[in-house]
Amino acid sequence: MKYLQAPDVQEKTNEIIRVLNFSHIPADRISCFRSKGTSTRNVIARCYALPKILQLGLKTGAFYVIEVISERFDKLHPEEQTKTLIHELMHIPKSFGGGFRHHDYVCRREVENVYKMYKKLLFAE
């Protein structure tokens, strides 16, 4: 598997954070990558966190990485790409401490609601 920095995904992620006022997510503590060559099925993107114990050991704060699976993500319509990134950002809790919000909260219905809000706010700018 190969990992490449994804400046286009980073830019879109930063826009989503700004438009939705996800003020609990410092954009400089999120990094986006595109992977190629995965054998994983049915995964479009993943969100990773630096666990608390590593934060303590490295004497650093929380950090999250969003990985998009090139073979799937790049084929999506831009609207679906945006929804995918919203989904991954919604996994990041308000505490921004290295944990995750699970799929009981991050579900299709909630992602759709947040996406509608995103479109409304984006077009109001």
Backbone as XML, in Angstrom:
<?xml version="1.0"?>
<chain id="A" units="angstrom">
  <residue number="1" name="MET">
    <atom name="N" x="0.854" y="-1.166" z="0.000"/>
    <atom name="CA" x="0.000" y="0.000" z="0.000"/>
    <atom name="C" x="0.904" y="1.234" z="0.000"/>
  </residue>
  <residue number="2" name="LYS">
    <atom name="N" x="0.420" y="2.255" z="-0.688"/>
    <atom name="CA" x="1.175" y="3.499" z="-0.799"/>
    <atom name="C" x="0.315" y="4.638" z="-0.250"/>
  </residue>
  <residue number="3" name="TYR">
    <atom name="N" x="0.948" y="5.534" z="0.514"/>
    <atom name="CA" x="0.257" y="6.691" z="1.074"/>
    <atom name="C" x="0.842" y="7.958" z="0.472"/>
  </residue>
  <residue number="4" name="LEU">
    <atom name="N" x="-0.040" y="8.844" z="0.030"/>
    <atom name="CA" x="0.373" y="10.121" z="-0.539"/>
    <atom name="C" x="-0.398" y="11.237" z="0.159"/>
  </residue>
  <residue number="5" name="GLN">
    <atom name="N" x="0.274" y="12.335" z="0.427"/>
    <atom name="CA" x="-0.465" y="13.474" z="0.971"/>
    <atom name="C" x="-1.517" y="13.882" z="-0.048"/>
  </residue>
  <residue number="6" name="ALA">
    <atom name="N" x="-2.658" y="14.333" z="0.447"/>
    <atom name="CA" x="-3.796" y="14.670" z="-0.414"/>
    <atom name="C" x="-4.185" y="16.128" z="-0.199"/>
  </residue>
  <residue number="7" name="PRO">
    <atom name="N" x="-3.473" y="17.063" z="-0.856"/>
    <atom name="CA" x="-3.783" y="18.482" z="-0.642"/>
    <atom name="C" x="-5.207" y="18.856" z="-1.043"/>
  </residue>
  <residue number="8" name="ASP">
    <atom name="N" x="-5.767" y="18.190" z="-2.055"/>
    <atom name="CA" x="-7.148" y="18.475" z="-2.460"/>
    <atom name="C" x="-8.131" y="18.064" z="-1.370"/>
  </residue>
  <residue number="9" name="VAL">
    <atom name="N" x="-7.890" y="16.930" z="-0.750"/>
    <atom name="CA" x="-8.751" y="16.451" z="0.337"/>
    <atom name="C" x="-8.559" y="17.341" z="1.566"/>
  </residue>
  <residue number="10" name="GLN">
    <atom name="N" x="-7.322" y="17.747" z="1.809"/>
    <atom name="CA" x="-7.031" y="18.647" z="2.932"/>
    <atom name="C" x="-7.780" y="19.967" z="2.772"/>
  </residue>
  <residue number="11" name="GLU">
    <atom name="N" x="-7.748" y="20.512" z="1.555"/>
    <atom name="CA" x="-8.441" y="21.775" z="1.282"/>
    <atom name="C" x="-9.949" y="21.637" z="1.497"/>
  </residue>
  <residue number="12" name="LYS">
    <atom name="N" x="-10.523" y="20.554" z="1.005"/>
    <atom name="CA" x="-11.960" y="20.330" z="1.170"/>
    <atom name="C" x="-12.306" y="20.125" z="2.647"/>
  </residue>
  <residue number="13" name="THR">
    <atom name="N" x="-11.473" y="19.388" z="3.351"/>
    <atom name="CA" x="-11.692" y="19.155" z="4.779"/>
    <atom name="C" x="-11.641" y="20.471" z="5.545"/>
  </residue>
  <residue number="14" name="ASN">
    <atom name="N" x="-10.665" y="21.310" z="5.242"/>
    <atom name="CA" x="-10.564" y="22.617" z="5.887"/>
    <atom name="C" x="-11.794" y="23.475" z="5.603"/>
  </residue>
  <residue number="15" name="GLU">
    <atom name="N" x="-12.292" y="23.406" z="4.361"/>
    <atom name="CA" x="-13.502" y="24.152" z="4.007"/>
    <atom name="C" x="-14.694" y="23.663" z="4.823"/>
  </residue>
  <residue number="16" name="ILE">
    <atom name="N" x="-14.853" y="22.363" z="4.938"/>
    <atom name="CA" x="-15.966" y="21.791" z="5.702"/>
    <atom name="C" x="-15.887" y="22.247" z="7.159"/>
  </residue>
  <residue number="17" name="ILE">
    <atom name="N" x="-14.688" y="22.173" z="7.741"/>
    <atom name="CA" x="-14.498" y="22.605" z="9.129"/>
    <atom name="C" x="-14.904" y="24.066" z="9.282"/>
  </residue>
  <residue number="18" name="ARG">
    <atom name="N" x="-14.490" y="24.901" z="8.336"/>
    <atom name="CA" x="-14.794" y="26.338" z="8.396"/>
    <atom name="C" x="-16.283" y="26.605" z="8.209"/>
  </residue>
  <residue number="19" name="VAL">
    <atom name="N" x="-16.871" y="26.043" z="7.171"/>
    <atom name="CA" x="-18.275" y="26.320" z="6.845"/>
    <atom name="C" x="-19.211" y="25.826" z="7.946"/>
  </residue>
  <residue number="20" name="LEU">
    <atom name="N" x="-18.944" y="24.635" z="8.466"/>
    <atom name="CA" x="-19.813" y="24.070" z="9.502"/>
    <atom name="C" x="-19.450" y="24.566" z="10.904"/>
  </residue>
  <residue number="21" name="ASN">
    <atom name="N" x="-18.441" y="25.424" z="10.975"/>
    <atom name="CA" x="-17.986" y="25.956" z="12.254"/>
    <atom name="C" x="-17.695" y="24.829" z="13.251"/>
  </residue>
  <residue number="22" name="PHE">
    <atom name="N" x="-16.959" y="23.832" z="12.779"/>
    <atom name="CA" x="-16.496" y="22.752" z="13.657"/>
    <atom name="C" x="-15.307" y="23.298" z="14.446"/>
  </residue>
  <residue number="23" name="SER">
    <atom name="N" x="-15.591" y="24.250" z="15.330"/>
    <atom name="CA" x="-14.538" y="24.971" z="16.052"/>
    <atom name="C" x="-13.763" y="24.063" z="17.010"/>
  </residue>
  <residue number="24" name="HIS">
    <atom name="N" x="-14.309" y="22.887" z="17.295"/>
    <atom name="CA" x="-13.604" y="21.941" z="18.162"/>
    <atom name="C" x="-12.493" y="21.202" z="17.416"/>
  </residue>
  <residue number="25" name="ILE">
    <atom name="N" x="-12.425" y="21.398" z="16.087"/>
    <atom name="CA" x="-11.422" y="20.712" z="15.272"/>
    <atom name="C" x="-10.411" y="21.740" z="14.764"/>
  </residue>
  <residue number="26" name="PRO">
    <atom name="N" x="-9.214" y="21.776" z="15.351"/>
    <atom name="CA" x="-8.189" y="22.664" z="14.808"/>
    <atom name="C" x="-7.662" y="22.090" z="13.491"/>
  </residue>
  <residue number="27" name="ALA">
    <atom name="N" x="-7.876" y="22.818" z="12.416"/>
    <atom name="CA" x="-7.523" y="22.318" z="11.079"/>
    <atom name="C" x="-6.047" y="21.969" z="10.969"/>
  </residue>
  <residue number="28" name="ASP">
    <atom name="N" x="-5.200" y="22.606" z="11.757"/>
    <atom name="CA" x="-3.771" y="22.302" z="11.693"/>
    <atom name="C" x="-3.406" y="21.022" z="12.444"/>
  </residue>
  <residue number="29" name="ARG">
    <atom name="N" x="-4.397" y="20.372" z="13.074"/>
    <atom name="CA" x="-4.175" y="19.103" z="13.771"/>
    <atom name="C" x="-4.859" y="17.950" z="13.043"/>
  </residue>
  <residue number="30" name="ILE">
    <atom name="N" x="-5.196" y="18.197" z="11.760"/>
    <atom name="CA" x="-5.786" y="17.182" z="10.871"/>
    <atom name="C" x="-4.880" y="17.082" z="9.656"/>
  </residue>
  <residue number="31" name="SER">
    <atom name="N" x="-4.593" y="15.875" z="9.239"/>
    <atom name="CA" x="-3.797" y="15.670" z="8.034"/>
    <atom name="C" x="-4.525" y="14.665" z="7.154"/>
  </residue>
  <residue number="32" name="CYS">
    <atom name="N" x="-4.517" y="14.913" z="5.848"/>
    <atom name="CA" x="-5.256" y="14.061" z="4.916"/>
    <atom name="C" x="-4.309" y="13.352" z="3.959"/>
  </residue>
  <residue number="33" name="PHE">
    <atom name="N" x="-4.580" y="12.059" z="3.759"/>
    <atom name="CA" x="-3.781" y="11.226" z="2.872"/>
    <atom name="C" x="-4.683" y="10.436" z="1.941"/>
  </residue>
  <residue number="34" name="ARG">
    <atom name="N" x="-4.123" y="10.090" z="0.804"/>
    <atom name="CA" x="-4.780" y="9.224" z="-0.162"/>
    <atom name="C" x="-3.955" y="7.941" z="-0.211"/>
  </residue>
  <residue number="35" name="SER">
    <atom name="N" x="-4.631" y="6.806" z="-0.051"/>
    <atom name="CA" x="-3.918" y="5.527" z="-0.140"/>
    <atom name="C" x="-4.266" y="4.845" z="-1.458"/>
  </residue>
  <residue number="36" name="LYS">
    <atom name="N" x="-3.305" y="4.089" z="-1.932"/>
    <atom name="CA" x="-3.490" y="3.321" z="-3.171"/>
    <atom name="C" x="-2.995" y="1.907" z="-2.934"/>
  </residue>
  <residue number="37" name="GLY">
    <atom name="N" x="-3.713" y="0.970" z="-3.507"/>
    <atom name="CA" x="-3.278" y="-0.415" z="-3.439"/>
    <atom name="C" x="-3.810" y="-1.202" z="-2.257"/>
  </residue>
  <residue number="38" name="THR">
    <atom name="N" x="-4.912" y="-0.769" z="-1.681"/>
    <atom name="CA" x="-5.473" y="-1.498" z="-0.546"/>
    <atom name="C" x="-6.275" y="-2.705" z="-1.015"/>
  </residue>
  <residue number="39" name="SER">
    <atom name="N" x="-6.336" y="-3.707" z="-0.177"/>
    <atom name="CA" x="-7.167" y="-4.875" z="-0.483"/>
    <atom name="C" x="-8.454" y="-4.841" z="0.329"/>
  </residue>
  <residue number="40" name="THR">
    <atom name="N" x="-8.639" y="-3.788" z="1.120"/>
    <atom name="CA" x="-9.838" y="-3.640" z="1.940"/>
    <atom name="C" x="-11.057" y="-3.421" z="1.057"/>
  </residue>
  <residue number="41" name="ARG">
    <atom name="N" x="-12.134" y="-4.103" z="1.398"/>
    <atom name="CA" x="-13.382" y="-3.948" z="0.646"/>
    <atom name="C" x="-14.336" y="-3.026" z="1.378"/>
  </residue>
  <residue number="42" name="ASN">
    <atom name="N" x="-15.157" y="-2.343" z="0.619"/>
    <atom name="CA" x="-16.263" y="-1.534" z="1.145"/>
    <atom name="C" x="-15.829" y="-0.378" z="2.041"/>
  </residue>
  <residue number="43" name="VAL">
    <atom name="N" x="-14.577" y="-0.020" z="2.043"/>
    <atom name="CA" x="-14.119" y="1.121" z="2.827"/>
    <atom name="C" x="-13.769" y="2.238" z="1.855"/>
  </residue>
  <residue number="44" name="ILE">
    <atom name="N" x="-14.340" y="3.415" z="2.103"/>
    <atom name="CA" x="-14.079" y="4.580" z="1.256"/>
    <atom name="C" x="-13.038" y="5.485" z="1.910"/>
  </residue>
  <residue number="45" name="ALA">
    <atom name="N" x="-13.125" y="5.587" z="3.238"/>
    <atom name="CA" x="-12.216" y="6.456" z="3.981"/>
    <atom name="C" x="-12.131" y="5.972" z="5.416"/>
  </residue>
  <residue number="46" name="ARG">
    <atom name="N" x="-11.086" y="6.434" z="6.084"/>
    <atom name="CA" x="-10.890" y="6.091" z="7.500"/>
    <atom name="C" x="-10.403" y="7.334" z="8.240"/>
  </residue>
  <residue number="47" name="CYS">
    <atom name="N" x="-10.690" y="7.346" z="9.533"/>
    <atom name="CA" x="-10.184" y="8.400" z="10.409"/>
    <atom name="C" x="-9.345" y="7.716" z="11.490"/>
  </residue>
  <residue number="48" name="TYR">
    <atom name="N" x="-8.147" y="8.223" z="11.700"/>
    <atom name="CA" x="-7.241" y="7.693" z="12.714"/>
    <atom name="C" x="-6.986" y="8.776" z="13.750"/>
  </residue>
  <residue number="49" name="ALA">
    <atom name="N" x="-6.744" y="8.355" z="14.978"/>
    <atom name="CA" x="-6.418" y="9.300" z="16.050"/>
    <atom name="C" x="-5.117" y="8.877" z="16.710"/>
  </residue>
  <residue number="50" name="LEU">
    <atom name="N" x="-4.390" y="9.853" z="17.207"/>
    <atom name="CA" x="-3.217" y="9.573" z="18.020"/>
    <atom name="C" x="-3.726" y="9.299" z="19.432"/>
  </residue>
  <residue number="51" name="PRO">
    <atom name="N" x="-3.606" y="8.062" z="19.902"/>
    <atom name="CA" x="-4.158" y="7.720" z="21.210"/>
    <atom name="C" x="-3.523" y="8.530" z="22.344"/>
  </residue>
  <residue number="52" name="LYS">
    <atom name="N" x="-4.277" y="8.677" z="23.417"/>
    <atom name="CA" x="-3.859" y="9.477" z="24.565"/>
    <atom name="C" x="-2.490" y="9.037" z="25.094"/>
  </residue>
  <residue number="53" name="ILE">
    <atom name="N" x="-2.250" y="7.749" z="25.177"/>
    <atom name="CA" x="-0.984" y="7.268" z="25.721"/>
    <atom name="C" x="0.196" y="7.701" z="24.842"/>
  </residue>
  <residue number="54" name="LEU">
    <atom name="N" x="0.001" y="7.728" z="23.520"/>
    <atom name="CA" x="1.063" y="8.201" z="22.632"/>
    <atom name="C" x="1.217" y="9.714" z="22.723"/>
  </residue>
  <residue number="55" name="GLN">
    <atom name="N" x="0.110" y="10.417" z="22.912"/>
    <atom name="CA" x="0.194" y="11.871" z="23.115"/>
    <atom name="C" x="1.061" y="12.176" z="24.332"/>
  </residue>
  <residue number="56" name="LEU">
    <atom name="N" x="0.834" y="11.418" z="25.415"/>
    <atom name="CA" x="1.617" y="11.624" z="26.636"/>
    <atom name="C" x="3.083" y="11.261" z="26.405"/>
  </residue>
  <residue number="57" name="GLY">
    <atom name="N" x="3.322" y="10.129" z="25.762"/>
    <atom name="CA" x="4.686" y="9.685" z="25.503"/>
    <atom name="C" x="5.448" y="10.615" z="24.580"/>
  </residue>
  <residue number="58" name="LEU">
    <atom name="N" x="4.772" y="11.158" z="23.596"/>
    <atom name="CA" x="5.406" y="12.068" z="22.645"/>
    <atom name="C" x="5.356" y="13.526" z="23.093"/>
  </residue>
  <residue number="59" name="LYS">
    <atom name="N" x="4.670" y="13.770" z="24.215"/>
    <atom name="CA" x="4.504" y="15.133" z="24.743"/>
    <atom name="C" x="3.909" y="16.069" z="23.683"/>
  </residue>
  <residue number="60" name="THR">
    <atom name="N" x="2.802" y="15.617" z="23.139"/>
    <atom name="CA" x="2.108" y="16.377" z="22.099"/>
    <atom name="C" x="0.604" y="16.292" z="22.345"/>
  </residue>
  <residue number="61" name="GLY">
    <atom name="N" x="-0.140" y="17.083" z="21.597"/>
    <atom name="CA" x="-1.595" y="17.059" z="21.703"/>
    <atom name="C" x="-2.205" y="16.080" z="20.722"/>
  </residue>
  <residue number="62" name="ALA">
    <atom name="N" x="-3.512" y="16.057" z="20.729"/>
    <atom name="CA" x="-4.255" y="15.160" z="19.841"/>
    <atom name="C" x="-3.985" y="15.505" z="18.381"/>
  </residue>
  <residue number="63" name="PHE">
    <atom name="N" x="-4.060" y="14.482" z="17.552"/>
    <atom name="CA" x="-3.860" y="14.636" z="16.119"/>
    <atom name="C" x="-4.688" y="13.574" z="15.424"/>
  </residue>
  <residue number="64" name="TYR">
    <atom name="N" x="-5.332" y="13.961" z="14.339"/>
    <atom name="CA" x="-6.161" y="13.029" z="13.567"/>
    <atom name="C" x="-5.696" y="13.003" z="12.120"/>
  </residue>
  <residue number="65" name="VAL">
    <atom name="N" x="-5.836" y="11.836" z="11.506"/>
    <atom name="CA" x="-5.499" y="11.658" z="10.092"/>
    <atom name="C" x="-6.725" y="11.094" z="9.396"/>
  </residue>
  <residue number="66" name="ILE">
    <atom name="N" x="-7.052" y="11.691" z="8.264"/>
    <atom name="CA" x="-8.118" y="11.163" z="7.415"/>
    <atom name="C" x="-7.448" y="10.545" z="6.191"/>
  </residue>
  <residue number="67" name="GLU">
    <atom name="N" x="-7.770" y="9.283" z="5.963"/>
    <atom name="CA" x="-7.258" y="8.556" z="4.799"/>
    <atom name="C" x="-8.423" y="8.298" z="3.861"/>
  </residue>
  <residue number="68" name="VAL">
    <atom name="N" x="-8.263" y="8.668" z="2.603"/>
    <atom name="CA" x="-9.252" y="8.301" z="1.596"/>
    <atom name="C" x="-8.646" y="7.194" z="0.738"/>
  </residue>
  <residue number="69" name="ILE">
    <atom name="N" x="-9.453" y="6.199" z="0.435"/>
    <atom name="CA" x="-9.011" y="5.068" z="-0.378"/>
    <atom name="C" x="-9.205" y="5.467" z="-1.838"/>
  </residue>
  <residue number="70" name="SER">
    <atom name="N" x="-8.122" y="5.715" z="-2.521"/>
    <atom name="CA" x="-8.150" y="6.274" z="-3.866"/>
    <atom name="C" x="-9.057" y="5.495" z="-4.817"/>
  </residue>
  <residue number="71" name="GLU">
    <atom name="N" x="-8.956" y="4.178" z="-4.777"/>
    <atom name="CA" x="-9.711" y="3.341" z="-5.715"/>
    <atom name="C" x="-11.222" y="3.526" z="-5.583"/>
  </residue>
  <residue number="72" name="ARG">
    <atom name="N" x="-11.696" y="3.956" z="-4.429"/>
    <atom name="CA" x="-13.134" y="4.149" z="-4.224"/>
    <atom name="C" x="-13.514" y="5.626" z="-4.141"/>
  </residue>
  <residue number="73" name="PHE">
    <atom name="N" x="-12.793" y="6.369" z="-3.328"/>
    <atom name="CA" x="-13.114" y="7.770" z="-3.097"/>
    <atom name="C" x="-13.051" y="8.586" z="-4.382"/>
  </residue>
  <residue number="74" name="ASP">
    <atom name="N" x="-12.004" y="8.391" z="-5.162"/>
    <atom name="CA" x="-11.798" y="9.204" z="-6.367"/>
    <atom name="C" x="-12.874" y="8.993" z="-7.424"/>
  </residue>
  <residue number="75" name="LYS">
    <atom name="N" x="-13.576" y="7.872" z="-7.372"/>
    <atom name="CA" x="-14.646" y="7.580" z="-8.345"/>
    <atom name="C" x="-15.986" y="8.192" z="-7.941"/>
  </residue>
  <residue number="76" name="LEU">
    <atom name="N" x="-16.082" y="8.637" z="-6.699"/>
    <atom name="CA" x="-17.350" y="9.188" z="-6.204"/>
    <atom name="C" x="-17.655" y="10.547" z="-6.820"/>
  </residue>
  <residue number="77" name="HIS">
    <atom name="N" x="-18.933" y="10.844" z="-6.923"/>
    <atom name="CA" x="-19.395" y="12.181" z="-7.296"/>
    <atom name="C" x="-18.920" y="13.139" z="-6.209"/>
  </residue>
  <residue number="78" name="PRO">
    <atom name="N" x="-18.574" y="14.381" z="-6.562"/>
    <atom name="CA" x="-18.094" y="15.336" z="-5.549"/>
    <atom name="C" x="-19.011" y="15.476" z="-4.326"/>
  </residue>
  <residue number="79" name="GLU">
    <atom name="N" x="-20.320" y="15.378" z="-4.534"/>
    <atom name="CA" x="-21.257" y="15.459" z="-3.409"/>
    <atom name="C" x="-21.015" y="14.305" z="-2.428"/>
  </residue>
  <residue number="80" name="GLU">
    <atom name="N" x="-20.802" y="13.105" z="-2.965"/>
    <atom name="CA" x="-20.561" y="11.936" z="-2.119"/>
    <atom name="C" x="-19.186" y="12.018" z="-1.454"/>
  </residue>
  <residue number="81" name="GLN">
    <atom name="N" x="-18.220" y="12.609" z="-2.134"/>
    <atom name="CA" x="-16.912" y="12.829" z="-1.514"/>
    <atom name="C" x="-17.056" y="13.748" z="-0.301"/>
  </residue>
  <residue number="82" name="THR">
    <atom name="N" x="-17.824" y="14.810" z="-0.461"/>
    <atom name="CA" x="-18.052" y="15.741" z="0.640"/>
    <atom name="C" x="-18.741" y="15.041" z="1.799"/>
  </residue>
  <residue number="83" name="LYS">
    <atom name="N" x="-19.750" y="14.256" z="1.514"/>
    <atom name="CA" x="-20.452" y="13.512" z="2.570"/>
    <atom name="C" x="-19.506" y="12.556" z="3.279"/>
  </residue>
  <residue number="84" name="THR">
    <atom name="N" x="-18.617" y="11.937" z="2.526"/>
    <atom name="CA" x="-17.643" y="11.016" z="3.118"/>
    <atom name="C" x="-16.723" y="11.760" z="4.079"/>
  </residue>
  <residue number="85" name="LEU">
    <atom name="N" x="-16.252" y="12.935" z="3.679"/>
    <atom name="CA" x="-15.374" y="13.718" z="4.552"/>
    <atom name="C" x="-16.127" y="14.226" z="5.778"/>
  </residue>
  <residue number="86" name="ILE">
    <atom name="N" x="-17.375" y="14.621" z="5.602"/>
    <atom name="CA" x="-18.203" y="15.020" z="6.745"/>
    <atom name="C" x="-18.333" y="13.848" z="7.712"/>
  </residue>
  <residue number="87" name="HIS">
    <atom name="N" x="-18.594" y="12.672" z="7.173"/>
    <atom name="CA" x="-18.706" y="11.459" z="7.986"/>
    <atom name="C" x="-17.443" y="11.264" z="8.832"/>
  </residue>
  <residue number="88" name="GLU">
    <atom name="N" x="-16.293" y="11.361" z="8.196"/>
    <atom name="CA" x="-15.034" y="11.146" z="8.925"/>
    <atom name="C" x="-14.818" y="12.235" z="9.980"/>
  </residue>
  <residue number="89" name="LEU">
    <atom name="N" x="-15.117" y="13.477" z="9.655"/>
    <atom name="CA" x="-14.965" y="14.565" z="10.630"/>
    <atom name="C" x="-15.929" y="14.410" z="11.806"/>
  </residue>
  <residue number="90" name="MET">
    <atom name="N" x="-17.098" y="13.848" z="11.546"/>
    <atom name="CA" x="-18.066" y="13.651" z="12.624"/>
    <atom name="C" x="-17.590" y="12.613" z="13.642"/>
  </residue>
  <residue number="91" name="HIS">
    <atom name="N" x="-16.637" y="11.779" z="13.275"/>
    <atom name="CA" x="-16.070" y="10.816" z="14.226"/>
    <atom name="C" x="-15.228" y="11.503" z="15.301"/>
  </residue>
  <residue number="92" name="ILE">
    <atom name="N" x="-14.797" y="12.734" z="15.041"/>
    <atom name="CA" x="-13.932" y="13.448" z="15.978"/>
    <atom name="C" x="-14.808" y="14.087" z="17.058"/>
  </residue>
  <residue number="93" name="PRO">
    <atom name="N" x="-14.598" y="13.709" z="18.315"/>
    <atom name="CA" x="-15.454" y="14.231" z="19.384"/>
    <atom name="C" x="-15.162" y="15.694" z="19.709"/>
  </residue>
  <residue number="94" name="LYS">
    <atom name="N" x="-16.107" y="16.328" z="20.366"/>
    <atom name="CA" x="-15.974" y="17.739" z="20.752"/>
    <atom name="C" x="-14.743" y="17.969" z="21.641"/>
  </residue>
  <residue number="95" name="SER">
    <atom name="N" x="-14.341" y="16.957" z="22.383"/>
    <atom name="CA" x="-13.186" y="17.093" z="23.273"/>
    <atom name="C" x="-11.862" y="17.147" z="22.512"/>
  </residue>
  <residue number="96" name="PHE">
    <atom name="N" x="-11.846" y="16.685" z="21.267"/>
    <atom name="CA" x="-10.644" y="16.615" z="20.437"/>
    <atom name="C" x="-9.471" y="16.078" z="21.264"/>
  </residue>
  <residue number="97" name="GLY">
    <atom name="N" x="-9.724" y="14.934" z="21.885"/>
    <atom name="CA" x="-8.726" y="14.385" z="22.791"/>
    <atom name="C" x="-8.025" y="13.136" z="22.317"/>
  </residue>
  <residue number="98" name="GLY">
    <atom name="N" x="-8.377" y="12.634" z="21.158"/>
    <atom name="CA" x="-7.765" y="11.408" z="20.664"/>
    <atom name="C" x="-8.736" y="10.247" z="20.587"/>
  </residue>
  <residue number="99" name="GLY">
    <atom name="N" x="-9.981" y="10.486" z="20.954"/>
    <atom name="CA" x="-10.996" y="9.438" z="20.895"/>
    <atom name="C" x="-11.830" y="9.531" z="19.627"/>
  </residue>
  <residue number="100" name="PHE">
    <atom name="N" x="-12.906" y="8.744" z="19.582"/>
    <atom name="CA" x="-13.797" y="8.699" z="18.426"/>
    <atom name="C" x="-15.246" y="8.688" z="18.853"/>
  </residue>
  <residue number="101" name="ARG">
    <atom name="N" x="-16.081" y="9.278" z="18.013"/>
    <atom name="CA" x="-17.527" y="9.082" z="18.130"/>
    <atom name="C" x="-17.853" y="7.894" z="17.230"/>
  </residue>
  <residue number="102" name="HIS">
    <atom name="N" x="-18.668" y="7.010" z="17.732"/>
    <atom name="CA" x="-18.946" y="5.771" z="17.019"/>
    <atom name="C" x="-20.141" y="5.892" z="16.083"/>
  </residue>
  <residue number="103" name="HIS">
    <atom name="N" x="-20.432" y="4.814" z="15.384"/>
    <atom name="CA" x="-21.479" y="4.823" z="14.369"/>
    <atom name="C" x="-22.890" y="4.900" z="14.939"/>
  </residue>
  <residue number="104" name="ASP">
    <atom name="N" x="-23.058" y="4.868" z="16.249"/>
    <atom name="CA" x="-24.382" y="5.139" z="16.796"/>
    <atom name="C" x="-24.719" y="6.614" z="16.626"/>
  </residue>
  <residue number="105" name="TYR">
    <atom name="N" x="-23.688" y="7.460" z="16.562"/>
    <atom name="CA" x="-23.874" y="8.891" z="16.306"/>
    <atom name="C" x="-23.596" y="9.234" z="14.849"/>
  </residue>
  <residue number="106" name="VAL">
    <atom name="N" x="-22.531" y="8.689" z="14.313"/>
    <atom name="CA" x="-22.133" y="8.979" z="12.933"/>
    <atom name="C" x="-22.840" y="7.973" z="12.025"/>
  </residue>
  <residue number="107" name="CYS">
    <atom name="N" x="-24.068" y="8.300" z="11.668"/>
    <atom name="CA" x="-24.873" y="7.416" z="10.824"/>
    <atom name="C" x="-25.314" y="8.193" z="9.575"/>
  </residue>
  <residue number="108" name="ARG">
    <atom name="N" x="-25.834" y="7.478" z="8.609"/>
    <atom name="CA" x="-26.222" y="8.088" z="7.334"/>
    <atom name="C" x="-27.189" y="9.260" z="7.519"/>
  </residue>
  <residue number="109" name="ARG">
    <atom name="N" x="-28.162" y="9.089" z="8.412"/>
    <atom name="CA" x="-29.161" y="10.139" z="8.634"/>
    <atom name="C" x="-28.505" y="11.418" z="9.159"/>
  </residue>
  <residue number="110" name="GLU">
    <atom name="N" x="-27.617" y="11.277" z="10.137"/>
    <atom name="CA" x="-26.938" y="12.444" z="10.694"/>
    <atom name="C" x="-25.998" y="13.089" z="9.681"/>
  </residue>
  <residue number="111" name="VAL">
    <atom name="N" x="-25.300" y="12.267" z="8.899"/>
    <atom name="CA" x="-24.420" y="12.804" z="7.860"/>
    <atom name="C" x="-25.244" y="13.591" z="6.848"/>
  </residue>
  <residue number="112" name="GLU">
    <atom name="N" x="-26.398" y="13.062" z="6.443"/>
    <atom name="CA" x="-27.276" y="13.771" z="5.501"/>
    <atom name="C" x="-27.734" y="15.105" z="6.079"/>
  </residue>
  <residue number="113" name="ASN">
    <atom name="N" x="-28.094" y="15.125" z="7.360"/>
    <atom name="CA" x="-28.523" y="16.369" z="8.004"/>
    <atom name="C" x="-27.392" y="17.398" z="8.023"/>
  </residue>
  <residue number="114" name="VAL">
    <atom name="N" x="-26.194" y="16.954" z="8.362"/>
    <atom name="CA" x="-25.048" y="17.867" z="8.413"/>
    <atom name="C" x="-24.699" y="18.329" z="7.004"/>
  </residue>
  <residue number="115" name="TYR">
    <atom name="N" x="-24.810" y="17.438" z="6.014"/>
    <atom name="CA" x="-24.525" y="17.827" z="4.628"/>
    <atom name="C" x="-25.506" y="18.904" z="4.153"/>
  </residue>
  <residue number="116" name="LYS">
    <atom name="N" x="-26.776" y="18.751" z="4.481"/>
    <atom name="CA" x="-27.773" y="19.764" z="4.110"/>
    <atom name="C" x="-27.433" y="21.111" z="4.737"/>
  </residue>
  <residue number="117" name="MET">
    <atom name="N" x="-27.012" y="21.081" z="6.001"/>
    <atom name="CA" x="-26.616" y="22.306" z="6.675"/>
    <atom name="C" x="-25.386" y="22.904" z="5.985"/>
  </residue>
  <residue number="118" name="TYR">
    <atom name="N" x="-24.448" y="22.068" z="5.621"/>
    <atom name="CA" x="-23.233" y="22.514" z="4.929"/>
    <atom name="C" x="-23.590" y="23.231" z="3.631"/>
  </residue>
  <residue number="119" name="LYS">
    <atom name="N" x="-24.444" y="22.628" z="2.813"/>
    <atom name="CA" x="-24.840" y="23.246" z="1.531"/>
    <atom name="C" x="-25.532" y="24.586" z="1.782"/>
  </residue>
  <residue number="120" name="LYS">
    <atom name="N" x="-26.419" y="24.625" z="2.740"/>
    <atom name="CA" x="-27.129" y="25.862" z="3.054"/>
    <atom name="C" x="-26.162" y="26.969" z="3.469"/>
  </residue>
  <residue number="121" name="LEU">
    <atom name="N" x="-25.230" y="26.640" z="4.362"/>
    <atom name="CA" x="-24.258" y="27.631" z="4.830"/>
    <atom name="C" x="-23.283" y="28.025" z="3.747"/>
  </residue>
  <residue number="122" name="LEU">
    <atom name="N" x="-22.882" y="27.082" z="2.924"/>
    <atom name="CA" x="-21.929" y="27.364" z="1.844"/>
    <atom name="C" x="-22.524" y="28.332" z="0.837"/>
  </residue>
  <residue number="123" name="PHE">
    <atom name="N" x="-23.779" y="28.131" z="0.478"/>
    <atom name="CA" x="-24.413" y="28.987" z="-0.515"/>
    <atom name="C" x="-24.843" y="30.329" z="0.083"/>
  </residue>
  <residue number="124" name="ALA">
    <atom name="N" x="-24.859" y="30.421" z="1.412"/>
    <atom name="CA" x="-25.205" y="31.691" z="2.061"/>
    <atom name="C" x="-23.994" y="32.611" z="2.147"/>
  </residue>
  <residue number="125" name="GLU">
    <atom name="N" x="-22.812" y="32.065" z="1.898"/>
    <atom name="CA" x="-21.583" y="32.900" z="1.986"/>
    <atom name="C" x="-21.509" y="33.917" z="0.891"/>
  </residue>
</chain>
